[in-house]
Every structure is written in structure tokens, then in C-alpha cells.
Amino acid sequence: MLGVYARRAAVAFASAILAATSGLLTAPAAQAAMPTPVSAATARTYLGQLTVSAESSASGYSRDKFPHWITQSGACNTREVILKRDGTNVVQDSACAATSGSWYSPYDGATWTAASDVDIDHMVPLAEAWRSGASGWTTAQRQAFANDLTRPQLIAVTDNVNQSKSDQDPGEWLPSRAAYLCTYARAWVHVKHYYDLTIDTTEKSALQSVLNGC
């Protein structure tokens, strides 16, 4: 299982090194949203392909084993890139910190005008990933996962909503805003499938229920 991800991560890591050593100092283009997850139909297919297994122990887990937020370009780290990407009229200072703008949180429908009110959520939480297979990854692979700008893994949301979610999977927590449930389930499955992470029975059942209604 990890062989598939290891090959993917090796390519992604090599590409990142090439970009860094080529002097590419411009920030990623603003998208105003996280990358679009796979369709509901594809998510249902992917869900059926995920390995169903009870979650492993959280023993040995630490957020420090998933280095973040790393520098993406110039003075900008991953959090700052996402704040710019997901916000509206975001102004950043010379250190890349957001000094003004607004952020709409799709989890709860709230809009914020202070970056301090916004967290960057890992769609699949770091501890959840650890229990689902990431405990066997290298630190470089876990860093790539924790700072992934290509998959729908990072999104700006209301800080206390992110804290309420914590490390729970969809069998335990889903966004309160019903209109976002399909996107959330599609993104969750997209990320778990790409990184070849396992899924438990309760988690799978909750995702099937959401996706069947999409």
C-alpha cells in the first residue's frame, strides 16, 4: 500500500526541490478556493477502493512529525498562501502576513475580516492520517501531506469550528452547513485515496451516506 504513495511522494518531493533550486520565488496563483475535489461519482468509486481497517494506535503521534507550515515561496509559508488563496481582497505585508481582507468559511457560512479568526484546516487531520497509515511514512512524506497545495487538503475556515473538528473523521464530525457536505465528502475521499490511507467502517458508512445524496 505504501509503495504507491512512496512513488507519488518521491515525484512530488523531487519537483518541489527542483522548483526551489530554480529560483522560483513567485507565490502560487490565487485560486480563491481549494482545489476542486473529484466528482461524487468518482468519489464513490474511490471510496470502494479504499482499504477498510480499524484505525491503528495514536502511539508515537506528534504534530511535529508533520512539519508545517513550511516556506512555499519568498517569505510566504503554507498558511499565508492559503489565506491569500481562500480570501477576498487580501492584502499582505512584506513578511507575507495578511493585514486585511475577508474570509468565508464554507463549513459554517461565517465571514471573517481578521486573519486571526481563521484557521487552515487539514481536510484529513494529521492525527487521523497517522492512525490511517501515515505512521509508516517518512518525515518528508508527512511534510508533503501537511502542506499539500495541489489536493483538496487545506482550506481556510472559522478557527473554533476547526478546533471543534479536531482530529475527527466523518463518522464523528461533519460540517454544520448542509450545502457543503458533498464537497467535504468528495474532498475527504480524494485525499485519502491519493495518499492510500485506510478507512474505518463507521467513517466509510458516513461517507457513503453523504455521497449517495450528492
KEDO-127696 format. One record per residue (C-alpha): residue number from 1; residue in one letter; chain; x, y, z. Coordinates in pm, 1 decimal. Layout:
! residues N
SITE, pos, code, unit, px, py, pz
SITE, NUM, A, A, X, Y, Z
...
! end
This chain:
! residues 214
SITE, pos, code, unit, px, py, pz
SITE, 1, M, A, 0.0, 0.0, 0.0
SITE, 2, L, A, 274.8, 245.2, 98.0
SITE, 3, G, A, 469.7, 168.5, -219.3
SITE, 4, V, A, 214.5, 353.8, -431.2
SITE, 5, Y, A, 230.1, 661.6, -213.9
SITE, 6, A, A, 607.0, 644.8, -182.4
SITE, 7, R, A, 641.7, 669.9, -561.0
SITE, 8, R, A, 396.9, 961.1, -577.1
SITE, 9, A, A, 565.9, 1140.8, -289.2
SITE, 10, A, A, 910.7, 1091.7, -442.0
SITE, 11, V, A, 797.3, 1262.5, -762.1
SITE, 12, A, A, 628.3, 1547.3, -570.8
SITE, 13, F, A, 929.7, 1593.6, -344.9
SITE, 14, A, A, 1169.6, 1599.5, -641.9
SITE, 15, S, A, 952.1, 1857.6, -816.9
SITE, 16, A, A, 949.8, 2075.7, -505.4
SITE, 17, I, A, 1327.7, 2061.7, -479.9
SITE, 18, L, A, 1362.9, 2149.7, -849.2
SITE, 19, A, A, 1133.9, 2449.0, -810.1
SITE, 20, A, A, 1317.8, 2570.1, -502.6
SITE, 21, T, A, 1657.3, 2544.6, -667.1
SITE, 22, S, A, 1540.8, 2713.3, -986.2
SITE, 23, G, A, 1478.6, 3043.9, -810.6
SITE, 24, L, A, 1100.5, 3038.7, -847.4
SITE, 25, L, A, 1012.8, 3299.2, -589.3
SITE, 26, T, A, 665.9, 3396.0, -703.1
SITE, 27, A, A, 375.5, 3273.9, -493.8
SITE, 28, P, A, 127.9, 3023.1, -639.7
SITE, 29, A, A, -151.0, 3189.7, -835.6
SITE, 30, A, A, -454.6, 3273.7, -626.5
SITE, 31, Q, A, -741.5, 3032.4, -685.4
SITE, 32, A, A, -993.9, 3180.4, -441.0
SITE, 33, A, A, -1081.8, 2825.6, -335.5
SITE, 34, M, A, -919.6, 2496.8, -250.1
SITE, 35, P, A, -850.2, 2266.1, -548.2
SITE, 36, T, A, -1172.6, 2111.4, -676.1
SITE, 37, P, A, -1216.7, 1757.7, -541.9
SITE, 38, V, A, -1315.8, 1465.5, -762.1
SITE, 39, S, A, -1680.5, 1431.7, -862.7
SITE, 40, A, A, -1930.0, 1247.7, -641.8
SITE, 41, A, A, -1931.1, 956.4, -887.1
SITE, 42, T, A, -1553.5, 930.8, -879.5
SITE, 43, A, A, -1554.4, 970.4, -500.5
SITE, 44, R, A, -1795.9, 677.5, -470.9
SITE, 45, T, A, -1561.1, 469.6, -686.7
SITE, 46, Y, A, -1258.0, 576.5, -483.5
SITE, 47, L, A, -1440.9, 502.2, -158.9
SITE, 48, G, A, -1495.0, 145.7, -274.1
SITE, 49, Q, A, -1123.1, 113.0, -344.9
SITE, 50, L, A, -1001.8, 228.3, -2.2
SITE, 51, T, A, -875.1, -38.0, 237.0
SITE, 52, V, A, -1119.0, -79.3, 526.8
SITE, 53, S, A, -934.0, -128.2, 853.0
SITE, 54, A, A, -969.8, -35.6, 1217.8
SITE, 55, E, A, -762.3, 270.1, 1297.4
SITE, 56, S, A, -422.6, 195.5, 1441.4
SITE, 57, S, A, -295.6, 336.7, 1768.8
SITE, 58, A, A, -210.1, 704.4, 1803.4
SITE, 59, S, A, 100.7, 596.4, 1991.6
SITE, 60, G, A, 403.0, 796.1, 1881.8
SITE, 61, Y, A, 196.1, 1067.4, 1712.6
SITE, 62, S, A, 311.1, 1428.5, 1727.3
SITE, 63, R, A, 224.6, 1723.9, 1507.0
SITE, 64, D, A, 597.6, 1785.4, 1488.8
SITE, 65, K, A, 623.8, 1470.3, 1278.2
SITE, 66, F, A, 425.1, 1656.2, 1008.1
SITE, 67, P, A, 641.7, 1970.0, 962.9
SITE, 68, H, A, 423.9, 2272.5, 882.6
SITE, 69, W, A, 386.1, 2545.9, 788.9
SITE, 70, I, A, 680.9, 2531.9, 550.9
SITE, 71, T, A, 804.5, 2815.1, 329.7
SITE, 72, Q, A, 635.9, 2796.5, -10.0
SITE, 73, S, A, 797.2, 3095.1, -182.1
SITE, 74, G, A, 983.7, 3406.3, -74.4
SITE, 75, A, A, 860.1, 3497.6, 274.9
SITE, 76, C, A, 530.3, 3310.2, 237.2
SITE, 77, N, A, 457.9, 2990.8, 426.9
SITE, 78, T, A, 174.1, 2747.1, 357.9
SITE, 79, R, A, -74.3, 2915.9, 592.1
SITE, 80, E, A, -17.0, 3253.9, 430.8
SITE, 81, V, A, -55.8, 3109.5, 80.8
SITE, 82, I, A, -391.1, 2955.1, 177.9
SITE, 83, L, A, -511.1, 3276.2, 343.9
SITE, 84, K, A, -437.1, 3463.0, 20.9
SITE, 85, R, A, -590.7, 3190.5, -195.4
SITE, 86, D, A, -912.0, 3145.5, 1.2
SITE, 87, G, A, -971.8, 3508.6, 93.2
SITE, 88, T, A, -1118.6, 3808.4, -87.6
SITE, 89, N, A, -922.6, 4132.4, -137.1
SITE, 90, V, A, -643.7, 4002.7, 84.0
SITE, 91, V, A, -357.0, 4246.0, 139.9
SITE, 92, Q, A, -25.8, 4108.6, 265.1
SITE, 93, D, A, 269.2, 4296.6, 411.2
SITE, 94, S, A, 635.6, 4245.6, 315.5
SITE, 95, A, A, 652.1, 3946.8, 551.4
SITE, 96, C, A, 350.8, 3790.1, 372.5
SITE, 97, A, A, 120.8, 3833.0, 672.8
SITE, 98, A, A, -239.8, 3913.9, 582.3
SITE, 99, T, A, -317.2, 4267.0, 703.5
SITE, 100, S, A, -668.6, 4292.8, 562.6
SITE, 101, G, A, -924.9, 4100.1, 361.3
SITE, 102, S, A, -1223.8, 3877.4, 424.2
SITE, 103, W, A, -1263.8, 3502.4, 453.2
SITE, 104, Y, A, -1579.3, 3297.5, 404.3
SITE, 105, S, A, -1582.5, 2970.1, 597.1
SITE, 106, P, A, -1774.5, 2706.9, 396.9
SITE, 107, Y, A, -1806.2, 2478.1, 699.2
SITE, 108, D, A, -2038.7, 2713.6, 886.9
SITE, 109, G, A, -2116.3, 3000.4, 648.4
SITE, 110, A, A, -1942.1, 3267.8, 858.7
SITE, 111, T, A, -1736.8, 3554.0, 711.9
SITE, 112, W, A, -1435.9, 3700.0, 893.9
SITE, 113, T, A, -1228.9, 4012.2, 836.8
SITE, 114, A, A, -937.6, 3925.8, 1067.1
SITE, 115, A, A, -694.5, 3653.6, 969.3
SITE, 116, S, A, -661.2, 3565.9, 1338.1
SITE, 117, D, A, -1020.3, 3436.8, 1329.9
SITE, 118, V, A, -931.8, 3187.1, 1056.7
SITE, 119, D, A, -757.8, 2851.6, 1084.1
SITE, 120, I, A, -620.0, 2644.4, 799.5
SITE, 121, D, A, -789.0, 2307.4, 832.2
SITE, 122, H, A, -627.2, 1985.9, 719.5
SITE, 123, M, A, -919.2, 1814.8, 547.2
SITE, 124, V, A, -782.0, 1480.0, 665.3
SITE, 125, P, A, -637.1, 1574.1, 1005.0
SITE, 126, L, A, -276.2, 1491.0, 1078.8
SITE, 127, A, A, -359.3, 1258.4, 1368.2
SITE, 128, E, A, -624.9, 1084.0, 1157.7
SITE, 129, A, A, -368.2, 1031.3, 883.4
SITE, 130, W, A, -121.3, 892.8, 1139.6
SITE, 131, R, A, -377.4, 635.4, 1255.7
SITE, 132, S, A, -463.3, 550.5, 894.2
SITE, 133, G, A, -117.1, 474.4, 761.4
SITE, 134, A, A, 99.5, 786.2, 784.3
SITE, 135, S, A, 280.2, 648.3, 1088.7
SITE, 136, G, A, 478.0, 441.0, 839.9
SITE, 137, W, A, 574.7, 734.5, 617.8
SITE, 138, T, A, 900.0, 926.0, 619.1
SITE, 139, T, A, 910.6, 1276.4, 765.1
SITE, 140, A, A, 944.7, 1416.5, 410.5
SITE, 141, Q, A, 625.9, 1236.2, 306.5
SITE, 142, R, A, 438.4, 1363.9, 611.4
SITE, 143, Q, A, 562.7, 1718.0, 538.8
SITE, 144, A, A, 431.8, 1695.3, 182.2
SITE, 145, F, A, 92.6, 1581.2, 315.5
SITE, 146, A, A, 71.8, 1857.7, 576.6
SITE, 147, N, A, 148.2, 2131.1, 320.5
SITE, 148, D, A, -29.7, 1993.7, 12.6
SITE, 149, L, A, -149.3, 2279.4, -209.7
SITE, 150, T, A, -243.8, 2050.7, -500.1
SITE, 151, R, A, -505.1, 1822.0, -345.8
SITE, 152, P, A, -817.1, 1949.5, -157.9
SITE, 153, Q, A, -638.9, 1900.8, 173.9
SITE, 154, L, A, -608.3, 2258.4, 304.8
SITE, 155, I, A, -887.2, 2512.4, 349.5
SITE, 156, A, A, -940.2, 2834.3, 546.0
SITE, 157, V, A, -1226.9, 2804.0, 796.1
SITE, 158, T, A, -1355.7, 2955.9, 1120.5
SITE, 159, D, A, -1098.5, 2885.7, 1389.8
SITE, 160, N, A, -1329.8, 2746.0, 1657.2
SITE, 161, V, A, -1503.5, 2523.3, 1400.1
SITE, 162, N, A, -1167.5, 2378.8, 1303.7
SITE, 163, Q, A, -1091.4, 2324.9, 1671.3
SITE, 164, S, A, -1428.0, 2153.2, 1718.3
SITE, 165, K, A, -1348.0, 1917.0, 1431.9
SITE, 166, S, A, -1006.7, 1842.2, 1583.7
SITE, 167, D, A, -884.1, 1504.8, 1451.4
SITE, 168, Q, A, -1228.1, 1351.4, 1394.3
SITE, 169, D, A, -1325.8, 1166.1, 1076.2
SITE, 170, P, A, -1666.4, 1198.9, 900.6
SITE, 171, G, A, -1808.0, 919.8, 1115.4
SITE, 172, E, A, -1761.5, 1153.0, 1411.4
SITE, 173, W, A, -1783.5, 1505.9, 1267.3
SITE, 174, L, A, -1923.4, 1678.1, 959.4
SITE, 175, P, A, -1963.4, 2049.5, 876.4
SITE, 176, S, A, -2283.1, 2205.2, 1010.3
SITE, 177, R, A, -2356.8, 2368.2, 673.4
SITE, 178, A, A, -2552.6, 2107.3, 476.9
SITE, 179, A, A, -2473.5, 2270.3, 141.4
SITE, 180, Y, A, -2106.1, 2182.9, 189.0
SITE, 181, L, A, -2142.1, 1818.1, 286.5
SITE, 182, C, A, -2099.2, 1679.9, -65.7
SITE, 183, T, A, -1785.8, 1883.5, -129.1
SITE, 184, Y, A, -1646.8, 1782.3, 209.5
SITE, 185, A, A, -1704.4, 1410.1, 147.7
SITE, 186, R, A, -1560.9, 1430.7, -204.6
SITE, 187, A, A, -1250.6, 1610.5, -75.9
SITE, 188, W, A, -1201.1, 1367.0, 212.9
SITE, 189, V, A, -1216.8, 1063.2, -14.4
SITE, 190, H, A, -998.7, 1233.9, -277.5
SITE, 191, V, A, -721.5, 1293.1, -22.3
SITE, 192, K, A, -744.2, 951.4, 142.2
SITE, 193, H, A, -737.7, 779.2, -196.4
SITE, 194, Y, A, -442.7, 979.3, -326.0
SITE, 195, Y, A, -236.1, 909.1, -16.2
SITE, 196, D, A, -350.8, 546.6, 6.2
SITE, 197, L, A, -477.0, 584.7, 362.3
SITE, 198, T, A, -712.2, 333.7, 522.8
SITE, 199, I, A, -1068.8, 397.3, 630.3
SITE, 200, D, A, -1270.8, 250.3, 917.4
SITE, 201, T, A, -1623.2, 111.1, 886.8
SITE, 202, T, A, -1803.4, 399.1, 1061.4
SITE, 203, E, A, -1613.8, 653.5, 853.6
SITE, 204, K, A, -1696.4, 467.5, 532.0
SITE, 205, S, A, -2064.7, 440.8, 620.6
SITE, 206, A, A, -2090.4, 815.2, 688.9
SITE, 207, L, A, -1916.9, 900.0, 362.3
SITE, 208, Q, A, -2138.5, 660.9, 165.1
SITE, 209, S, A, -2447.2, 822.2, 315.1
SITE, 210, V, A, -2334.6, 1171.0, 213.5
SITE, 211, L, A, -2212.3, 1073.2, -132.5
SITE, 212, N, A, -2528.5, 879.3, -210.6
SITE, 213, G, A, -2719.9, 1203.7, -165.5
SITE, 214, C, A, -2494.7, 1408.5, -393.2
! end
